[in-house]
Amino acid sequence: MNIEADTILLVAQISSAIASVIGIFLLIYTGKVIRHLLKDDFRRIFSMQGFFFLVVLIGVVSMTFYHFLDDTPYGDAAEITENIWYAFMFLSLPLSMYDSVIISKFGRSVATMRKKIIKYGR
Protein backbone atom coordinates (compact mmCIF):
# COMPACT_ATOMS: atom_id res chain seq x y z
CA MET A 1 0.00 0.00 0.00
CA ASN A 2 1.58 3.25 -1.14
CA ILE A 3 0.12 6.45 0.25
CA GLU A 4 1.02 9.60 -1.63
CA ALA A 5 2.89 12.34 0.22
CA ASP A 6 0.16 14.81 -0.71
CA THR A 7 -2.45 12.65 1.04
CA ILE A 8 -0.33 12.48 4.18
CA LEU A 9 0.17 16.26 4.11
CA LEU A 10 -3.57 16.82 3.67
CA VAL A 11 -4.34 14.59 6.67
CA ALA A 12 -1.71 16.45 8.75
CA GLN A 13 -3.17 19.83 7.74
CA ILE A 14 -6.75 18.85 8.54
CA SER A 15 -5.94 17.17 11.84
CA SER A 16 -3.73 20.03 13.02
CA ALA A 17 -6.39 22.59 12.07
CA ILE A 18 -9.04 20.64 14.00
CA ALA A 19 -6.71 20.33 17.00
CA SER A 20 -6.07 24.10 16.89
CA VAL A 21 -9.78 24.97 16.81
CA ILE A 22 -10.60 22.56 19.64
CA GLY A 23 -7.65 23.92 21.63
CA ILE A 24 -8.86 27.50 21.24
CA PHE A 25 -12.33 26.54 22.51
CA LEU A 26 -10.77 24.62 25.40
CA LEU A 27 -8.68 27.63 26.38
CA ILE A 28 -11.70 29.95 26.21
CA TYR A 29 -13.82 27.68 28.40
CA THR A 30 -10.97 27.14 30.86
CA GLY A 31 -10.71 30.92 31.20
CA LYS A 32 -14.44 31.18 31.86
CA VAL A 33 -14.22 28.48 34.54
CA ILE A 34 -11.27 30.20 36.23
CA ARG A 35 -13.15 33.51 36.44
CA HIS A 36 -16.04 31.85 38.29
CA LEU A 37 -13.94 30.09 40.93
CA LEU A 38 -13.04 31.51 44.33
CA LYS A 39 -9.40 32.43 44.90
CA ASP A 40 -8.11 29.24 46.48
CA ASP A 41 -6.04 26.16 45.65
CA PHE A 42 -8.67 24.85 43.24
CA ARG A 43 -8.55 28.06 41.20
CA ARG A 44 -4.75 27.92 41.26
CA ILE A 45 -4.84 24.41 39.79
CA PHE A 46 -7.19 25.49 37.00
CA SER A 47 -5.02 28.56 36.33
CA MET A 48 -1.93 26.38 35.99
CA GLN A 49 -3.83 24.04 33.68
CA GLY A 50 -4.94 27.05 31.63
CA PHE A 51 -1.32 28.19 31.30
CA PHE A 52 -0.33 24.64 30.31
CA PHE A 53 -3.10 24.59 27.67
CA LEU A 54 -1.89 27.97 26.37
CA VAL A 55 1.67 26.68 25.94
CA VAL A 56 0.43 23.53 24.21
CA LEU A 57 -1.94 25.55 22.03
CA ILE A 58 0.87 27.83 20.85
CA GLY A 59 2.81 24.71 19.89
CA VAL A 60 -0.17 23.16 18.09
CA VAL A 61 -1.01 26.35 16.21
CA SER A 62 2.65 26.63 15.18
CA MET A 63 2.45 23.04 13.95
CA THR A 64 -0.65 23.93 11.95
CA PHE A 65 1.10 26.87 10.31
CA TYR A 66 4.10 24.66 9.61
CA HIS A 67 1.96 22.07 7.81
CA PHE A 68 0.29 24.76 5.72
CA LEU A 69 3.51 26.68 4.90
CA ASP A 70 5.82 23.73 4.22
CA ASP A 71 6.60 23.19 0.52
CA THR A 72 5.36 26.66 -0.39
CA PRO A 73 7.28 29.81 -1.32
CA TYR A 74 7.10 30.67 2.40
CA GLY A 75 9.52 27.91 3.37
CA ASP A 76 11.52 30.25 5.64
CA ALA A 77 8.41 30.96 7.69
CA ALA A 78 7.77 27.21 7.86
CA GLU A 79 11.18 26.68 9.46
CA ILE A 80 10.45 29.35 12.07
CA THR A 81 7.06 27.85 12.90
CA GLU A 82 8.65 24.40 13.11
CA ASN A 83 11.15 25.68 15.68
CA ILE A 84 8.37 27.36 17.66
CA TRP A 85 6.37 24.12 17.49
CA TYR A 86 9.24 22.05 18.92
CA ALA A 87 10.15 24.62 21.57
CA PHE A 88 6.64 24.89 22.95
CA MET A 89 6.03 21.14 22.86
CA PHE A 90 9.22 20.54 24.85
CA LEU A 91 8.32 23.39 27.23
CA SER A 92 4.95 21.75 27.84
CA LEU A 93 6.59 18.58 29.18
CA PRO A 94 8.05 20.06 32.40
CA LEU A 95 4.91 22.18 32.82
CA SER A 96 2.81 19.04 32.67
CA MET A 97 5.01 17.34 35.25
CA TYR A 98 4.81 20.36 37.58
CA ASP A 99 1.02 20.52 37.22
CA SER A 100 0.78 16.81 38.00
CA VAL A 101 2.76 17.25 41.22
CA ILE A 102 0.57 20.17 42.35
CA ILE A 103 -2.62 18.26 41.53
CA SER A 104 -1.42 15.17 43.39
CA LYS A 105 -0.59 17.29 46.47
CA PHE A 106 -4.07 18.79 46.29
CA GLY A 107 -5.58 15.32 46.03
CA ARG A 108 -3.66 14.13 49.09
CA SER A 109 -4.79 17.14 51.12
CA VAL A 110 -8.43 16.50 50.14
CA ALA A 111 -8.05 12.83 51.12
CA THR A 112 -6.56 13.86 54.48
CA MET A 113 -9.44 16.27 55.12
CA ARG A 114 -11.94 13.56 54.23
CA LYS A 115 -10.36 11.15 56.73
CA LYS A 116 -10.52 13.81 59.46
CA ILE A 117 -14.16 14.56 58.66
CA ILE A 118 -15.04 10.88 58.81
CA LYS A 119 -13.02 10.35 62.02
CA TYR A 120 -14.36 13.36 63.93
CA GLY A 121 -17.80 13.32 62.37
CA ARG A 122 -18.80 10.19 64.28
C-alpha positions as CSV (number, residue, x, y, z in Angstrom):
1,M,0.0,0.0,0.0
2,N,1.6,3.2,-1.1
3,I,0.1,6.5,0.2
4,E,1.0,9.6,-1.6
5,A,2.9,12.3,0.2
6,D,0.2,14.8,-0.7
7,T,-2.4,12.7,1.0
8,I,-0.3,12.5,4.2
9,L,0.2,16.3,4.1
10,L,-3.6,16.8,3.7
11,V,-4.3,14.6,6.7
12,A,-1.7,16.5,8.7
13,Q,-3.2,19.8,7.7
14,I,-6.8,18.9,8.5
15,S,-5.9,17.2,11.8
16,S,-3.7,20.0,13.0
17,A,-6.4,22.6,12.1
18,I,-9.0,20.6,14.0
19,A,-6.7,20.3,17.0
20,S,-6.1,24.1,16.9
21,V,-9.8,25.0,16.8
22,I,-10.6,22.6,19.6
23,G,-7.7,23.9,21.6
24,I,-8.9,27.5,21.2
25,F,-12.3,26.5,22.5
26,L,-10.8,24.6,25.4
27,L,-8.7,27.6,26.4
28,I,-11.7,30.0,26.2
29,Y,-13.8,27.7,28.4
30,T,-11.0,27.1,30.9
31,G,-10.7,30.9,31.2
32,K,-14.4,31.2,31.9
33,V,-14.2,28.5,34.5
34,I,-11.3,30.2,36.2
35,R,-13.2,33.5,36.4
36,H,-16.0,31.8,38.3
37,L,-13.9,30.1,40.9
38,L,-13.0,31.5,44.3
39,K,-9.4,32.4,44.9
40,D,-8.1,29.2,46.5
41,D,-6.0,26.2,45.6
42,F,-8.7,24.9,43.2
43,R,-8.6,28.1,41.2
44,R,-4.7,27.9,41.3
45,I,-4.8,24.4,39.8
46,F,-7.2,25.5,37.0
47,S,-5.0,28.6,36.3
48,M,-1.9,26.4,36.0
49,Q,-3.8,24.0,33.7
50,G,-4.9,27.1,31.6
51,F,-1.3,28.2,31.3
52,F,-0.3,24.6,30.3
53,F,-3.1,24.6,27.7
54,L,-1.9,28.0,26.4
55,V,1.7,26.7,25.9
56,V,0.4,23.5,24.2
57,L,-1.9,25.6,22.0
58,I,0.9,27.8,20.8
59,G,2.8,24.7,19.9
60,V,-0.2,23.2,18.1
61,V,-1.0,26.4,16.2
62,S,2.6,26.6,15.2
63,M,2.5,23.0,14.0
64,T,-0.7,23.9,12.0
65,F,1.1,26.9,10.3
66,Y,4.1,24.7,9.6
67,H,2.0,22.1,7.8
68,F,0.3,24.8,5.7
69,L,3.5,26.7,4.9
70,D,5.8,23.7,4.2
71,D,6.6,23.2,0.5
72,T,5.4,26.7,-0.4
73,P,7.3,29.8,-1.3
74,Y,7.1,30.7,2.4
75,G,9.5,27.9,3.4
76,D,11.5,30.3,5.6
77,A,8.4,31.0,7.7
78,A,7.8,27.2,7.9
79,E,11.2,26.7,9.5
80,I,10.5,29.4,12.1
81,T,7.1,27.8,12.9
82,E,8.6,24.4,13.1
83,N,11.2,25.7,15.7
84,I,8.4,27.4,17.7
85,W,6.4,24.1,17.5
86,Y,9.2,22.0,18.9
87,A,10.2,24.6,21.6
88,F,6.6,24.9,23.0
89,M,6.0,21.1,22.9
90,F,9.2,20.5,24.8
91,L,8.3,23.4,27.2
92,S,4.9,21.7,27.8
93,L,6.6,18.6,29.2
94,P,8.1,20.1,32.4
95,L,4.9,22.2,32.8
96,S,2.8,19.0,32.7
97,M,5.0,17.3,35.3
98,Y,4.8,20.4,37.6
99,D,1.0,20.5,37.2
100,S,0.8,16.8,38.0
101,V,2.8,17.3,41.2
102,I,0.6,20.2,42.3
103,I,-2.6,18.3,41.5
104,S,-1.4,15.2,43.4
105,K,-0.6,17.3,46.5
106,F,-4.1,18.8,46.3
107,G,-5.6,15.3,46.0
108,R,-3.7,14.1,49.1
109,S,-4.8,17.1,51.1
110,V,-8.4,16.5,50.1
111,A,-8.1,12.8,51.1
112,T,-6.6,13.9,54.5
113,M,-9.4,16.3,55.1
114,R,-11.9,13.6,54.2
115,K,-10.4,11.1,56.7
116,K,-10.5,13.8,59.5
117,I,-14.2,14.6,58.7
118,I,-15.0,10.9,58.8
119,K,-13.0,10.4,62.0
120,Y,-14.4,13.4,63.9
121,G,-17.8,13.3,62.4
122,R,-18.8,10.2,64.3
